[in-house]
Amino acid sequence: MREHLTKQEVGTDLIYPVPLHLQKCYADLGYGRGSFPVAEKAAETCVSLPIFPELADAQVDQVIKAINTF
């Protein structure tokens, strides 16, 4: 989907590609893969779409159209 949206000139991002409990800075907490399966699934499958106050209605329509054509 991200590739499709990029071709449609819709930017996407992955805010947390690695769940917090698997990041190096939290390693001392002792959590490993499988400790928080919902967070892990979200990190693997969630995509952030453009959203900000200055987003024009035409841009919102462009995002909607791009998603609907996926």
Predicted model as a PDB file, atoms N, CA, C, CB and O in Angstrom, pLDDT in the B-factor column:
MODEL        1                                                                  
ATOM      1  N   MET A   1       0.825  -1.190   0.000  1.00 92.00           N  
ATOM      2  CA  MET A   1       0.000   0.000   0.000  1.00 92.00           C  
ATOM      3  C   MET A   1       0.871   1.257   0.000  1.00 92.00           C  
ATOM      4  CB  MET A   1      -0.939  -0.004   1.208  1.00 92.00           C  
ATOM      5  O   MET A   1       0.566   2.226  -0.696  1.00 92.00           O  
ATOM      6  N   ARG A   2       1.945   1.242   0.773  1.00 92.00           N  
ATOM      7  CA  ARG A   2       2.811   2.427   0.804  1.00 92.00           C  
ATOM      8  C   ARG A   2       3.382   2.728  -0.579  1.00 92.00           C  
ATOM      9  CB  ARG A   2       3.955   2.230   1.812  1.00 92.00           C  
ATOM     10  O   ARG A   2       3.456   3.888  -0.985  1.00 92.00           O  
ATOM     11  N   GLU A   3       3.781   1.692  -1.296  1.00 94.00           N  
ATOM     12  CA  GLU A   3       4.323   1.871  -2.641  1.00 94.00           C  
ATOM     13  C   GLU A   3       3.263   2.475  -3.566  1.00 94.00           C  
ATOM     14  CB  GLU A   3       4.828   0.523  -3.206  1.00 94.00           C  
ATOM     15  O   GLU A   3       3.551   3.384  -4.345  1.00 94.00           O  
ATOM     16  N   HIS A   4       2.046   1.963  -3.471  1.00 96.00           N  
ATOM     17  CA  HIS A   4       0.946   2.476  -4.283  1.00 96.00           C  
ATOM     18  C   HIS A   4       0.691   3.951  -3.961  1.00 96.00           C  
ATOM     19  CB  HIS A   4      -0.336   1.643  -4.049  1.00 96.00           C  
ATOM     20  O   HIS A   4       0.547   4.769  -4.869  1.00 96.00           O  
ATOM     21  N   LEU A   5       0.637   4.287  -2.683  1.00 96.00           N  
ATOM     22  CA  LEU A   5       0.371   5.673  -2.296  1.00 96.00           C  
ATOM     23  C   LEU A   5       1.495   6.598  -2.746  1.00 96.00           C  
ATOM     24  CB  LEU A   5       0.185   5.775  -0.781  1.00 96.00           C  
ATOM     25  O   LEU A   5       1.237   7.731  -3.150  1.00 96.00           O  
ATOM     26  N   THR A   6       2.721   6.135  -2.682  1.00 95.00           N  
ATOM     27  CA  THR A   6       3.847   6.946  -3.151  1.00 95.00           C  
ATOM     28  C   THR A   6       3.696   7.249  -4.643  1.00 95.00           C  
ATOM     29  CB  THR A   6       5.190   6.223  -2.881  1.00 95.00           C  
ATOM     30  O   THR A   6       3.940   8.374  -5.080  1.00 95.00           O  
ATOM     31  N   LYS A   7       3.296   6.246  -5.416  1.00 96.00           N  
ATOM     32  CA  LYS A   7       3.079   6.461  -6.856  1.00 96.00           C  
ATOM     33  C   LYS A   7       1.952   7.448  -7.112  1.00 96.00           C  
ATOM     34  CB  LYS A   7       2.770   5.136  -7.552  1.00 96.00           C  
ATOM     35  O   LYS A   7       1.932   8.128  -8.138  1.00 96.00           O  
ATOM     36  N   GLN A   8       1.013   7.523  -6.171  1.00 95.00           N  
ATOM     37  CA  GLN A   8      -0.106   8.458  -6.292  1.00 95.00           C  
ATOM     38  C   GLN A   8       0.226   9.814  -5.658  1.00 95.00           C  
ATOM     39  CB  GLN A   8      -1.361   7.866  -5.638  1.00 95.00           C  
ATOM     40  O   GLN A   8      -0.653  10.660  -5.493  1.00 95.00           O  
ATOM     41  N   GLU A   9       1.490  10.011  -5.309  1.00 94.00           N  
ATOM     42  CA  GLU A   9       1.994  11.244  -4.700  1.00 94.00           C  
ATOM     43  C   GLU A   9       1.359  11.534  -3.343  1.00 94.00           C  
ATOM     44  CB  GLU A   9       1.750  12.412  -5.629  1.00 94.00           C  
ATOM     45  O   GLU A   9       1.094  12.686  -3.000  1.00 94.00           O  
ATOM     46  N   VAL A  10       1.118  10.464  -2.574  1.00 96.00           N  
ATOM     47  CA  VAL A  10       0.620  10.587  -1.211  1.00 96.00           C  
ATOM     48  C   VAL A  10       1.728  10.085  -0.292  1.00 96.00           C  
ATOM     49  CB  VAL A  10      -0.727   9.782  -1.000  1.00 96.00           C  
ATOM     50  O   VAL A  10       2.103   8.913  -0.341  1.00 96.00           O  
ATOM     51  N   GLY A  11       2.242  10.967   0.534  1.00 94.00           N  
ATOM     52  CA  GLY A  11       3.302  10.588   1.449  1.00 94.00           C  
ATOM     53  C   GLY A  11       2.780   9.745   2.600  1.00 94.00           C  
ATOM     54  O   GLY A  11       1.668   9.963   3.083  1.00 94.00           O  
ATOM     55  N   THR A  12       3.573   8.795   3.033  1.00 94.00           N  
ATOM     56  CA  THR A  12       3.247   7.971   4.189  1.00 94.00           C  
ATOM     57  C   THR A  12       4.488   7.899   5.065  1.00 94.00           C  
ATOM     58  CB  THR A  12       2.763   6.541   3.762  1.00 94.00           C  
ATOM     59  O   THR A  12       5.582   8.287   4.657  1.00 94.00           O  
ATOM     60  N   ASP A  13       4.296   7.398   6.267  1.00 91.00           N  
ATOM     61  CA  ASP A  13       5.421   7.236   7.167  1.00 91.00           C  
ATOM     62  C   ASP A  13       5.124   6.100   8.121  1.00 91.00           C  
ATOM     63  CB  ASP A  13       5.714   8.539   7.935  1.00 91.00           C  
ATOM     64  O   ASP A  13       3.979   5.675   8.271  1.00 91.00           O  
ATOM     65  N   LEU A  14       6.163   5.620   8.756  1.00 86.00           N  
ATOM     66  CA  LEU A  14       6.028   4.635   9.819  1.00 86.00           C  
ATOM     67  C   LEU A  14       6.532   5.323  11.084  1.00 86.00           C  
ATOM     68  CB  LEU A  14       6.830   3.292   9.504  1.00 86.00           C  
ATOM     69  O   LEU A  14       7.731   5.561  11.230  1.00 86.00           O  
ATOM     70  N   ILE A  15       5.628   5.638  11.982  1.00 84.00           N  
ATOM     71  CA  ILE A  15       6.015   6.387  13.173  1.00 84.00           C  
ATOM     72  C   ILE A  15       6.835   5.522  14.127  1.00 84.00           C  
ATOM     73  CB  ILE A  15       4.775   6.927  13.887  1.00 84.00           C  
ATOM     74  O   ILE A  15       7.859   5.970  14.643  1.00 84.00           O  
ATOM     75  N   TYR A  16       6.397   4.300  14.361  1.00 83.00           N  
ATOM     76  CA  TYR A  16       7.124   3.392  15.248  1.00 83.00           C  
ATOM     77  C   TYR A  16       7.365   2.069  14.519  1.00 83.00           C  
ATOM     78  CB  TYR A  16       6.337   3.157  16.577  1.00 83.00           C  
ATOM     79  O   TYR A  16       6.663   1.090  14.773  1.00 83.00           O  
ATOM     80  N   PRO A  17       8.360   2.027  13.607  1.00 90.00           N  
ATOM     81  CA  PRO A  17       8.611   0.788  12.881  1.00 90.00           C  
ATOM     82  C   PRO A  17       9.108  -0.329  13.797  1.00 90.00           C  
ATOM     83  CB  PRO A  17       9.619   1.033  11.776  1.00 90.00           C  
ATOM     84  O   PRO A  17       8.971  -1.509  13.474  1.00 90.00           O  
ATOM     85  N   VAL A  18       9.682   0.042  14.931  1.00 94.00           N  
ATOM     86  CA  VAL A  18      10.095  -0.921  15.946  1.00 94.00           C  
ATOM     87  C   VAL A  18       9.325  -0.572  17.217  1.00 94.00           C  
ATOM     88  CB  VAL A  18      11.664  -0.895  16.182  1.00 94.00           C  
ATOM     89  O   VAL A  18       9.438   0.548  17.716  1.00 94.00           O  
ATOM     90  N   PRO A  19       8.547  -1.513  17.747  1.00 95.00           N  
ATOM     91  CA  PRO A  19       7.791  -1.224  18.956  1.00 95.00           C  
ATOM     92  C   PRO A  19       8.721  -0.768  20.083  1.00 95.00           C  
ATOM     93  CB  PRO A  19       6.990  -2.459  19.391  1.00 95.00           C  
ATOM     94  O   PRO A  19       9.880  -1.175  20.152  1.00 95.00           O  
ATOM     95  N   LEU A  20       8.202   0.066  20.946  1.00 93.00           N  
ATOM     96  CA  LEU A  20       9.030   0.633  22.004  1.00 93.00           C  
ATOM     97  C   LEU A  20       9.742  -0.434  22.831  1.00 93.00           C  
ATOM     98  CB  LEU A  20       8.185   1.491  22.909  1.00 93.00           C  
ATOM     99  O   LEU A  20      10.916  -0.275  23.163  1.00 93.00           O  
ATOM    100  N   HIS A  21       9.051  -1.509  23.162  1.00 96.00           N  
ATOM    101  CA  HIS A  21       9.667  -2.522  24.024  1.00 96.00           C  
ATOM    102  C   HIS A  21      10.798  -3.290  23.355  1.00 96.00           C  
ATOM    103  CB  HIS A  21       8.625  -3.490  24.485  1.00 96.00           C  
ATOM    104  O   HIS A  21      11.544  -4.003  24.027  1.00 96.00           O  
ATOM    105  N   LEU A  22      10.935  -3.152  22.029  1.00 97.00           N  
ATOM    106  CA  LEU A  22      12.016  -3.817  21.313  1.00 97.00           C  
ATOM    107  C   LEU A  22      13.143  -2.857  20.933  1.00 97.00           C  
ATOM    108  CB  LEU A  22      11.474  -4.482  20.072  1.00 97.00           C  
ATOM    109  O   LEU A  22      14.119  -3.264  20.303  1.00 97.00           O  
ATOM    110  N   GLN A  23      13.013  -1.599  21.311  1.00 96.00           N  
ATOM    111  CA  GLN A  23      14.063  -0.639  21.006  1.00 96.00           C  
ATOM    112  C   GLN A  23      15.211  -0.783  22.001  1.00 96.00           C  
ATOM    113  CB  GLN A  23      13.508   0.797  21.026  1.00 96.00           C  
ATOM    114  O   GLN A  23      15.016  -1.101  23.174  1.00 96.00           O  
ATOM    115  N   LYS A  24      16.397  -0.540  21.494  1.00 95.00           N  
ATOM    116  CA  LYS A  24      17.620  -0.725  22.271  1.00 95.00           C  
ATOM    117  C   LYS A  24      17.595   0.045  23.597  1.00 95.00           C  
ATOM    118  CB  LYS A  24      18.821  -0.290  21.448  1.00 95.00           C  
ATOM    119  O   LYS A  24      18.068  -0.462  24.615  1.00 95.00           O  
ATOM    120  N   CYS A  25      17.057   1.237  23.590  1.00 96.00           N  
ATOM    121  CA  CYS A  25      17.074   2.058  24.802  1.00 96.00           C  
ATOM    122  C   CYS A  25      16.198   1.488  25.918  1.00 96.00           C  
ATOM    123  CB  CYS A  25      16.620   3.462  24.474  1.00 96.00           C  
ATOM    124  O   CYS A  25      16.321   1.902  27.071  1.00 96.00           O  
ATOM    125  N   TYR A  26      15.327   0.553  25.591  1.00 96.00           N  
ATOM    126  CA  TYR A  26      14.473  -0.076  26.607  1.00 96.00           C  
ATOM    127  C   TYR A  26      14.845  -1.536  26.860  1.00 96.00           C  
ATOM    128  CB  TYR A  26      13.015   0.010  26.183  1.00 96.00           C  
ATOM    129  O   TYR A  26      14.106  -2.255  27.532  1.00 96.00           O  
ATOM    130  N   ALA A  27      15.969  -1.971  26.336  1.00 96.00           N  
ATOM    131  CA  ALA A  27      16.376  -3.369  26.459  1.00 96.00           C  
ATOM    132  C   ALA A  27      16.515  -3.809  27.911  1.00 96.00           C  
ATOM    133  CB  ALA A  27      17.683  -3.591  25.735  1.00 96.00           C  
ATOM    134  O   ALA A  27      16.267  -4.970  28.236  1.00 96.00           O  
ATOM    135  N   ASP A  28      16.910  -2.888  28.782  1.00 97.00           N  
ATOM    136  CA  ASP A  28      17.110  -3.253  30.190  1.00 97.00           C  
ATOM    137  C   ASP A  28      15.808  -3.608  30.907  1.00 97.00           C  
ATOM    138  CB  ASP A  28      17.788  -2.117  30.920  1.00 97.00           C  
ATOM    139  O   ASP A  28      15.837  -4.123  32.024  1.00 97.00           O  
ATOM    140  N   LEU A  29      14.673  -3.336  30.271  1.00 96.00           N  
ATOM    141  CA  LEU A  29      13.389  -3.719  30.868  1.00 96.00           C  
ATOM    142  C   LEU A  29      13.119  -5.212  30.724  1.00 96.00           C  
ATOM    143  CB  LEU A  29      12.254  -2.927  30.228  1.00 96.00           C  
ATOM    144  O   LEU A  29      12.273  -5.767  31.424  1.00 96.00           O  
ATOM    145  N   GLY A  30      13.836  -5.853  29.818  1.00 96.00           N  
ATOM    146  CA  GLY A  30      13.755  -7.295  29.689  1.00 96.00           C  
ATOM    147  C   GLY A  30      12.648  -7.834  28.807  1.00 96.00           C  
ATOM    148  O   GLY A  30      12.423  -9.044  28.774  1.00 96.00           O  
ATOM    149  N   TYR A  31      11.957  -6.971  28.096  1.00 97.00           N  
ATOM    150  CA  TYR A  31      10.900  -7.450  27.212  1.00 97.00           C  
ATOM    151  C   TYR A  31      11.494  -7.912  25.891  1.00 97.00           C  
ATOM    152  CB  TYR A  31       9.849  -6.353  26.974  1.00 97.00           C  
ATOM    153  O   TYR A  31      12.449  -7.314  25.395  1.00 97.00           O  
ATOM    154  N   GLY A  32      10.944  -8.955  25.328  1.00 96.00           N  
ATOM    155  CA  GLY A  32      11.413  -9.459  24.045  1.00 96.00           C  
ATOM    156  C   GLY A  32      10.261  -9.607  23.082  1.00 96.00           C  
ATOM    157  O   GLY A  32       9.116  -9.281  23.395  1.00 96.00           O  
ATOM    158  N   ARG A  33      10.587 -10.107  21.899  1.00 96.00           N  
ATOM    159  CA  ARG A  33       9.556 -10.334  20.883  1.00 96.00           C  
ATOM    160  C   ARG A  33       8.483 -11.251  21.458  1.00 96.00           C  
ATOM    161  CB  ARG A  33      10.171 -10.950  19.586  1.00 96.00           C  
ATOM    162  O   ARG A  33       8.786 -12.282  22.058  1.00 96.00           O  
ATOM    163  N   GLY A  34       7.252 -10.869  21.272  1.00 97.00           N  
ATOM    164  CA  GLY A  34       6.129 -11.635  21.791  1.00 97.00           C  
ATOM    165  C   GLY A  34       5.585 -11.099  23.104  1.00 97.00           C  
ATOM    166  O   GLY A  34       4.506 -11.504  23.537  1.00 97.00           O  
ATOM    167  N   SER A  35       6.310 -10.200  23.739  1.00 97.00           N  
ATOM    168  CA  SER A  35       5.845  -9.642  25.013  1.00 97.00           C  
ATOM    169  C   SER A  35       4.600  -8.775  24.838  1.00 97.00           C  
ATOM    170  CB  SER A  35       6.955  -8.821  25.662  1.00 97.00           C  
ATOM    171  O   SER A  35       3.707  -8.775  25.685  1.00 97.00           O  
ATOM    172  N   PHE A  36       4.554  -8.051  23.747  1.00 97.00           N  
ATOM    173  CA  PHE A  36       3.416  -7.177  23.447  1.00 97.00           C  
ATOM    174  C   PHE A  36       2.998  -7.414  21.994  1.00 97.00           C  
ATOM    175  CB  PHE A  36       3.778  -5.661  23.693  1.00 97.00           C  
ATOM    176  O   PHE A  36       3.318  -6.609  21.119  1.00 97.00           O  
ATOM    177  N   PRO A  37       2.288  -8.512  21.732  1.00 97.00           N  
ATOM    178  CA  PRO A  37       1.979  -8.880  20.339  1.00 97.00           C  
ATOM    179  C   PRO A  37       1.124  -7.858  19.597  1.00 97.00           C  
ATOM    180  CB  PRO A  37       1.278 -10.201  20.317  1.00 97.00           C  
ATOM    181  O   PRO A  37       1.255  -7.716  18.382  1.00 97.00           O  
ATOM    182  N   VAL A  38       0.260  -7.153  20.297  1.00 96.00           N  
ATOM    183  CA  VAL A  38      -0.566  -6.153  19.613  1.00 96.00           C  
ATOM    184  C   VAL A  38       0.305  -5.002  19.134  1.00 96.00           C  
ATOM    185  CB  VAL A  38      -1.686  -5.629  20.546  1.00 96.00           C  
ATOM    186  O   VAL A  38       0.139  -4.530  18.009  1.00 96.00           O  
ATOM    187  N   ALA A  39       1.221  -4.549  19.961  1.00 95.00           N  
ATOM    188  CA  ALA A  39       2.141  -3.474  19.561  1.00 95.00           C  
ATOM    189  C   ALA A  39       3.020  -3.924  18.401  1.00 95.00           C  
ATOM    190  CB  ALA A  39       3.020  -3.038  20.754  1.00 95.00           C  
ATOM    191  O   ALA A  39       3.298  -3.147  17.487  1.00 95.00           O  
ATOM    192  N   GLU A  40       3.452  -5.168  18.441  1.00 96.00           N  
ATOM    193  CA  GLU A  40       4.294  -5.685  17.367  1.00 96.00           C  
ATOM    194  C   GLU A  40       3.530  -5.764  16.051  1.00 96.00           C  
ATOM    195  CB  GLU A  40       4.838  -7.061  17.737  1.00 96.00           C  
ATOM    196  O   GLU A  40       4.068  -5.420  14.998  1.00 96.00           O  
ATOM    197  N   LYS A  41       2.286  -6.213  16.106  1.00 94.00           N  
ATOM    198  CA  LYS A  41       1.453  -6.285  14.896  1.00 94.00           C  
ATOM    199  C   LYS A  41       1.187  -4.877  14.347  1.00 94.00           C  
ATOM    200  CB  LYS A  41       0.109  -7.008  15.201  1.00 94.00           C  
ATOM    201  O   LYS A  41       1.224  -4.658  13.136  1.00 94.00           O  
ATOM    202  N   ALA A  42       0.919  -3.931  15.250  1.00 92.00           N  
ATOM    203  CA  ALA A  42       0.678  -2.550  14.816  1.00 92.00           C  
ATOM    204  C   ALA A  42       1.916  -1.977  14.127  1.00 92.00           C  
ATOM    205  CB  ALA A  42       0.280  -1.666  16.019  1.00 92.00           C  
ATOM    206  O   ALA A  42       1.796  -1.301  13.106  1.00 92.00           O  
ATOM    207  N   ALA A  43       3.093  -2.237  14.670  1.00 92.00           N  
ATOM    208  CA  ALA A  43       4.330  -1.728  14.070  1.00 92.00           C  
ATOM    209  C   ALA A  43       4.551  -2.308  12.673  1.00 92.00           C  
ATOM    210  CB  ALA A  43       5.531  -2.054  14.967  1.00 92.00           C  
ATOM    211  O   ALA A  43       5.119  -1.650  11.802  1.00 92.00           O  
ATOM    212  N   GLU A  44       4.100  -3.538  12.471  1.00 90.00           N  
ATOM    213  CA  GLU A  44       4.280  -4.192  11.173  1.00 90.00           C  
ATOM    214  C   GLU A  44       3.252  -3.761  10.139  1.00 90.00           C  
ATOM    215  CB  GLU A  44       4.217  -5.683  11.342  1.00 90.00           C  
ATOM    216  O   GLU A  44       3.512  -3.860   8.939  1.00 90.00           O  
ATOM    217  N   THR A  45       2.095  -3.286  10.575  1.00 90.00           N  
ATOM    218  CA  THR A  45       0.996  -3.084   9.631  1.00 90.00           C  
ATOM    219  C   THR A  45       0.442  -1.667   9.559  1.00 90.00           C  
ATOM    220  CB  THR A  45      -0.101  -3.994   9.976  1.00 90.00           C  
ATOM    221  O   THR A  45      -0.258  -1.343   8.599  1.00 90.00           O  
ATOM    222  N   CYS A  46       0.723  -0.822  10.523  1.00 90.00           N  
ATOM    223  CA  CYS A  46       0.146   0.527  10.533  1.00 90.00           C  
ATOM    224  C   CYS A  46       0.950   1.485   9.659  1.00 90.00           C  
ATOM    225  CB  CYS A  46       0.075   1.064  11.965  1.00 90.00           C  
ATOM    226  O   CYS A  46       2.180   1.434   9.621  1.00 90.00           O  
ATOM    227  N   VAL A  47       0.248   2.335   8.978  1.00 91.00           N  
ATOM    228  CA  VAL A  47       0.845   3.353   8.123  1.00 91.00           C  
ATOM    229  C   VAL A  47       0.261   4.697   8.534  1.00 91.00           C  
ATOM    230  CB  VAL A  47       0.585   3.057   6.602  1.00 91.00           C  
ATOM    231  O   VAL A  47      -0.946   4.824   8.740  1.00 91.00           O  
ATOM    232  N   SER A  48       1.115   5.683   8.650  1.00 92.00           N  
ATOM    233  CA  SER A  48       0.643   7.031   8.964  1.00 92.00           C  
ATOM    234  C   SER A  48       0.384   7.784   7.662  1.00 92.00           C  
ATOM    235  CB  SER A  48       1.676   7.796   9.851  1.00 92.00           C  
ATOM    236  O   SER A  48       1.233   7.846   6.772  1.00 92.00           O  
ATOM    237  N   LEU A  49      -0.802   8.346   7.582  1.00 94.00           N  
ATOM    238  CA  LEU A  49      -1.201   9.117   6.407  1.00 94.00           C  
ATOM    239  C   LEU A  49      -1.051  10.603   6.692  1.00 94.00           C  
ATOM    240  CB  LEU A  49      -2.654   8.787   5.997  1.00 94.00           C  
ATOM    241  O   LEU A  49      -0.957  11.002   7.853  1.00 94.00           O  
ATOM    242  N   PRO A  50      -1.028  11.429   5.649  1.00 93.00           N  
ATOM    243  CA  PRO A  50      -0.918  12.866   5.863  1.00 93.00           C  
ATOM    244  C   PRO A  50      -2.095  13.384   6.692  1.00 93.00           C  
ATOM    245  CB  PRO A  50      -0.850  13.603   4.517  1.00 93.00           C  
ATOM    246  O   PRO A  50      -3.256  13.131   6.374  1.00 93.00           O  
ATOM    247  N   ILE A  51      -1.776  14.100   7.742  1.00 89.00           N  
ATOM    248  CA  ILE A  51      -2.810  14.730   8.563  1.00 89.00           C  
ATOM    249  C   ILE A  51      -2.180  15.928   9.278  1.00 89.00           C  
ATOM    250  CB  ILE A  51      -3.428  13.708   9.596  1.00 89.00           C  
ATOM    251  O   ILE A  51      -1.272  15.783  10.097  1.00 89.00           O  
ATOM    252  N   PHE A  52      -2.680  17.085   8.949  1.00 90.00           N  
ATOM    253  CA  PHE A  52      -2.227  18.308   9.593  1.00 90.00           C  
ATOM    254  C   PHE A  52      -3.237  19.403   9.272  1.00 90.00           C  
ATOM    255  CB  PHE A  52      -0.784  18.704   9.122  1.00 90.00           C  
ATOM    256  O   PHE A  52      -3.949  19.300   8.273  1.00 90.00           O  
ATOM    257  N   PRO A  53      -3.317  20.440  10.088  1.00 94.00           N  
ATOM    258  CA  PRO A  53      -4.368  21.464   9.933  1.00 94.00           C  
ATOM    259  C   PRO A  53      -4.394  22.150   8.572  1.00 94.00           C  
ATOM    260  CB  PRO A  53      -4.201  22.506  10.985  1.00 94.00           C  
ATOM    261  O   PRO A  53      -5.459  22.547   8.099  1.00 94.00           O  
ATOM    262  N   GLU A  54      -3.231  22.295   7.937  1.00 95.00           N  
ATOM    263  CA  GLU A  54      -3.177  23.012   6.659  1.00 95.00           C  
ATOM    264  C   GLU A  54      -3.515  22.143   5.459  1.00 95.00           C  
ATOM    265  CB  GLU A  54      -1.813  23.600   6.467  1.00 95.00           C  
ATOM    266  O   GLU A  54      -3.478  22.625   4.327  1.00 95.00           O  
ATOM    267  N   LEU A  55      -3.843  20.881   5.675  1.00 95.00           N  
ATOM    268  CA  LEU A  55      -4.184  19.978   4.587  1.00 95.00           C  
ATOM    269  C   LEU A  55      -5.468  20.472   3.911  1.00 95.00           C  
ATOM    270  CB  LEU A  55      -4.353  18.517   5.108  1.00 95.00           C  
ATOM    271  O   LEU A  55      -6.524  20.551   4.540  1.00 95.00           O  
ATOM    272  N   ALA A  56      -5.360  20.799   2.637  1.00 96.00           N  
ATOM    273  CA  ALA A  56      -6.505  21.337   1.892  1.00 96.00           C  
ATOM    274  C   ALA A  56      -7.502  20.225   1.568  1.00 96.00           C  
ATOM    275  CB  ALA A  56      -6.034  22.027   0.591  1.00 96.00           C  
ATOM    276  O   ALA A  56      -7.131  19.054   1.500  1.00 96.00           O  
ATOM    277  N   ASP A  57      -8.740  20.588   1.373  1.00 96.00           N  
ATOM    278  CA  ASP A  57      -9.780  19.606   1.026  1.00 96.00           C  
ATOM    279  C   ASP A  57      -9.403  18.804  -0.216  1.00 96.00           C  
ATOM    280  CB  ASP A  57     -11.124  20.311   0.799  1.00 96.00           C  
ATOM    281  O   ASP A  57      -9.674  17.605  -0.291  1.00 96.00           O  
ATOM    282  N   ALA A  58      -8.781  19.460  -1.183  1.00 96.00           N  
ATOM    283  CA  ALA A  58      -8.366  18.760  -2.406  1.00 96.00           C  
ATOM    284  C   ALA A  58      -7.309  17.702  -2.091  1.00 96.00           C  
ATOM    285  CB  ALA A  58      -7.820  19.764  -3.446  1.00 96.00           C  
ATOM    286  O   ALA A  58      -7.284  16.639  -2.711  1.00 96.00           O  
ATOM    287  N   GLN A  59      -6.445  17.995  -1.135  1.00 96.00           N  
ATOM    288  CA  GLN A  59      -5.424  17.024  -0.737  1.00 96.00           C  
ATOM    289  C   GLN A  59      -6.049  15.848   0.006  1.00 96.00           C  
ATOM    290  CB  GLN A  59      -4.358  17.696   0.141  1.00 96.00           C  
ATOM    291  O   GLN A  59      -5.640  14.701  -0.179  1.00 96.00           O  
ATOM    292  N   VAL A  60      -7.027  16.132   0.833  1.00 95.00           N  
ATOM    293  CA  VAL A  60      -7.753  15.062   1.529  1.00 95.00           C  
ATOM    294  C   VAL A  60      -8.417  14.158   0.491  1.00 95.00           C  
ATOM    295  CB  VAL A  60      -8.819  15.653   2.518  1.00 95.00           C  
ATOM    296  O   VAL A  60      -8.352  12.933   0.593  1.00 95.00           O  
ATOM    297  N   ASP A  61      -9.050  14.766  -0.498  1.00 96.00           N  
ATOM    298  CA  ASP A  61      -9.690  13.990  -1.562  1.00 96.00           C  
ATOM    299  C   ASP A  61      -8.674  13.131  -2.317  1.00 96.00           C  
ATOM    300  CB  ASP A  61     -10.411  14.924  -2.537  1.00 96.00           C  
ATOM    301  O   ASP A  61      -8.970  11.997  -2.695  1.00 96.00           O  
ATOM    302  N   GLN A  62      -7.473  13.680  -2.535  1.00 96.00           N  
ATOM    303  CA  GLN A  62      -6.420  12.930  -3.225  1.00 96.00           C  
ATOM    304  C   GLN A  62      -6.017  11.703  -2.402  1.00 96.00           C  
ATOM    305  CB  GLN A  62      -5.187  13.834  -3.484  1.00 96.00           C  
ATOM    306  O   GLN A  62      -5.837  10.622  -2.962  1.00 96.00           O  
ATOM    307  N   VAL A  63      -5.875  11.856  -1.094  1.00 96.00           N  
ATOM    308  CA  VAL A  63      -5.527  10.731  -0.225  1.00 96.00           C  
ATOM    309  C   VAL A  63      -6.631   9.677  -0.271  1.00 96.00           C  
ATOM    310  CB  VAL A  63      -5.295  11.211   1.232  1.00 96.00           C  
ATOM    311  O   VAL A  63      -6.343   8.487  -0.396  1.00 96.00           O  
ATOM    312  N   ILE A  64      -7.876  10.099  -0.172  1.00 96.00           N  
ATOM    313  CA  ILE A  64      -9.005   9.176  -0.201  1.00 96.00           C  
ATOM    314  C   ILE A  64      -9.046   8.415  -1.517  1.00 96.00           C  
ATOM    315  CB  ILE A  64     -10.318   9.929   0.015  1.00 96.00           C  
ATOM    316  O   ILE A  64      -9.228   7.197  -1.537  1.00 96.00           O  
ATOM    317  N   LYS A  65      -8.876   9.137  -2.610  1.00 97.00           N  
ATOM    318  CA  LYS A  65      -8.909   8.490  -3.931  1.00 97.00           C  
ATOM    319  C   LYS A  65      -7.774   7.481  -4.066  1.00 97.00           C  
ATOM    320  CB  LYS A  65      -8.816   9.544  -5.055  1.00 97.00           C  
ATOM    321  O   LYS A  65      -7.978   6.386  -4.589  1.00 97.00           O  
ATOM    322  N   ALA A  66      -6.596   7.839  -3.604  1.00 97.00           N  
ATOM    323  CA  ALA A  66      -5.460   6.925  -3.702  1.00 97.00           C  
ATOM    324  C   ALA A  66      -5.687   5.658  -2.900  1.00 97.00           C  
ATOM    325  CB  ALA A  66      -4.193   7.608  -3.232  1.00 97.00           C  
ATOM    326  O   ALA A  66      -5.346   4.565  -3.354  1.00 97.00           O  
ATOM    327  N   ILE A  67      -6.257   5.791  -1.718  1.00 96.00           N  
ATOM    328  CA  ILE A  67      -6.547   4.619  -0.893  1.00 96.00           C  
ATOM    329  C   ILE A  67      -7.608   3.765  -1.548  1.00 96.00           C  
ATOM    330  CB  ILE A  67      -6.995   5.035   0.511  1.00 96.00           C  
ATOM    331  O   ILE A  67      -7.488   2.541  -1.587  1.00 96.00           O  
ATOM    332  N   ASN A  68      -8.647   4.399  -2.062  1.00 97.00           N  
ATOM    333  CA  ASN A  68      -9.731   3.644  -2.702  1.00 97.00           C  
ATOM    334  C   ASN A  68      -9.295   2.908  -3.961  1.00 97.00           C  
ATOM    335  CB  ASN A  68     -10.862   4.571  -3.043  1.00 97.00           C  
ATOM    336  O   ASN A  68      -9.907   1.906  -4.330  1.00 97.00           O  
ATOM    337  N   THR A  69      -8.246   3.387  -4.627  1.00 96.00           N  
ATOM    338  CA  THR A  69      -7.772   2.692  -5.828  1.00 96.00           C  
ATOM    339  C   THR A  69      -6.766   1.599  -5.513  1.00 96.00           C  
ATOM    340  CB  THR A  69      -7.154   3.681  -6.786  1.00 96.00           C  
ATOM    341  O   THR A  69      -6.323   0.881  -6.409  1.00 96.00           O  
ATOM    342  N   PHE A  70      -6.407   1.471  -4.258  1.00 95.00           N  
ATOM    343  CA  PHE A  70      -5.439   0.443  -3.866  1.00 95.00           C  
ATOM    344  C   PHE A  70      -6.039  -0.942  -4.024  1.00 95.00           C  
ATOM    345  CB  PHE A  70      -4.977   0.656  -2.418  1.00 95.00           C  
ATOM    346  O   PHE A  70      -5.373  -1.938  -3.743  1.00 95.00           O  
TER     347      PHE A  70                                                      
ENDMDL                                                                          
END                                                                             
